Amino acid sequence: MIPGHSSVPVHRSILAVDIEQSSWTDGPIRAELREHTYRLLREAMTYAGVEPATAILSPIAATASWC
């Protein structure tokens, strides 16, 4: 065992959200979409019992089109 680490497993999850054709929107619309998406995710996590301090919402900008 590594000193300072617990032997109890810790569950971690990653959630990715892709809004179809959001890259075709301009800055203000994209910012509004992001704000609404974050609000919905926070509400869903709160409803599911996920403590806000344990949830990290972070935008990751995709630079390549996969279509």
QUIPE-V8081 format. One record per residue. SS is DSSP state (a for helix, b for strand, c for the rest). Layout:
# QUIPE-V8081
((SS) (SS))
This chain:
# QUIPE-V8081
((c) (c) (c) (c) (c) (c) (c) (c) (c) (c) (c) (c) (c) (c) (c) (c) (c) (c) (c) (c) (c) (a) (a) (a) (c) (c) (a) (a) (a) (a) (a) (a) (a) (a) (a) (a) (a) (a) (a) (a) (a) (a) (a) (a) (a) (a) (a) (c) (c) (c) (c) (a) (a) (a) (c) (c) (c) (c) (c) (c) (c) (c) (c) (c) (c) (c) (c))
